[in-house]
Amino acid sequence: MDYRQKRKLSFLTIGLIFLLSGVEYAVILPTIWRYLQLLEAPPYFLGLGLSAFSFSGLLFGPVFGHWSDKTRTTKNIILFSNVFEIVGNVMYFMEYSKWLLLSSRLVAGIGAGAGSSIFGFLTLTTFPDERARVFAAVMACRQAGLLIGPAFNIFLRLCDFKLGPFVVNKYTSPGLFMCGMWVLMQFAVMVLYWDIPPLDSFPEQHMPLREVRGEEDEPLMSLEDENRAAAEDSYGSANPEQTETQLSSELPPSPPDSPSLDPSDPFENFSASQGEAHVLSLSVEFLREEVVVLLTAQFITLFNQTALETMVTPLTQKYFGFGELGNSVMYSLCGVEVIAGFFLVRWLSRVLEDRVVLAVGLLICSGACVWCLIFLANPQGGFAFELIEFIIGVFLQLLGLPFVAVSQVSLFSKVTAEKTQGFSQGVRRSVGGLATILGPLWAGGLIGNLYVMLGMMMLLLTLIMIMMVLSYEKLVEPPRVEHAQDSENGA
């Protein structure tokens, strides 16, 4: 089996993992509130249960990411993290107490932390110009899981039998079902997933996917040959730093150097034996202007998204009388729109820069927030008019989400050091996890005062728009081949 086939099978497995994570969210969310009531839990346990999953993912994302950076493997990490998903769902199924249910979501959330390792793997095994399309496809898989997940509840709600001492009903069956699905996923990972080496570990002339990229590689190959010849001519000269830079694009990557990094990258001169320097480098890495902007965009968009998700159900019940069926239809339609949005972004990423896609997404989200402030904070005009206002507001919000989500992940992978992508993606996902915890808490306390809730969301969007305008020139991928050429000319 050649490199390309292993790569496709690994990407397929990653898509299945994200699909399953979406299914899990979709089958548990509709029943967890009634399940908690059955266990005589107070109302605040709903917020705790939903936040627990994100909280443990927030903590363990950087841990798994650092693990993958050190070992340069992800298969064992995925297999290990899936064990937590299996155990957590078994605990959810047992119906012992509200504390066990809360603990089950904490345990299952640890498994979600492997997403940082997965995004690090995708970064190292994709070319920069295709990365946004790959990320869009992976994210669309999770949205597909959210879309088809409610369909499983159709038969899960019919469960009513005993399995040994345990009762299987419409509240406990999601845990048993997801346990079985994650066990099957373990076998899929063992058979289909491959720890393929990063693309930059191959010399350019032996690049396993060069034929896929076609003529785009020809200029790079030509420049590569020129740099190689120049390096050979200057070998042994009095300027060893120039020689090292010229050879960097030819030799397999070593820990100190990576041809994709910016010359000011704090990781470039890193030595594995310098622990204190490593900590300092990490600090500098995440304090760079462009990194701060992208992490802020990650936090604000997820904060606003989860806040609006929290607001939607009470709003539809209050103004439109939506019940379980109405909300299910609404969420299904929302899922269709989001999936279509991800594929639109996948297509646009071929012709637009990531920062342009990000700017478009933020403009759409800002427009959606303004619309909600004007028309949804205090709806007027009767049922039909209010429903149209609501549909337009939700449509605009969901339209902007894929633009921001895909572009900021793709850009983040390009402006951070490749050899620490696992840890970097873990930090990014932890920031997002913090947003998914705080967003529902903020919105839950302000359901009755939408002007304050939406006003804060608009303020945050204005902040990130200003930050992006000021840092727009830096939101680009550092040069790869030009790096070596510039060093040669400078010498």
ABEGO torsion letter per residue (X at the ends): XBAAAAAAAAAAAAAAAAAAAAAAAAAAAAAAAAAAAAAGBBAAAAAAAAAAAAAAAAAAAAAAAAAAAAAGBAAAAAAAAAAAAAAAAAAAAAGABAAAAAAAAAAAAAAAAAAAAAAAAAAAABBAAAAAAAAAAAAAAAAAAAAAAAAAAAAAAABBBBBEABBBBAAAAAAAAAAAAAAAAAAAAAAABBBBBBAAABBAAABAAAAAAEAAAAAAAAAAAAAAAAAAAABGBABAAAAAAAAAAABBBBAABBAABBAABAAAABBAABAAAAAAAAAAAAABAAAAAAAAAAAAAAAAAAAAAAAAAAAAAAAAGBBAAAAAAAAAAAAAAAAAAAAAAAAAAAABBAAAAAAAAAAAAAAAAAAAAAAAABBBGEAAAAAAAAAAAAAAAAAAAAAAAAAAAAAAAAABBAAAAAAAAAAAAAAAAAAAAAAAAAAAAAAABAAAAAAAAAAAAAAAAAAAAAAAAABBBBBAAAAAAAAAAAX
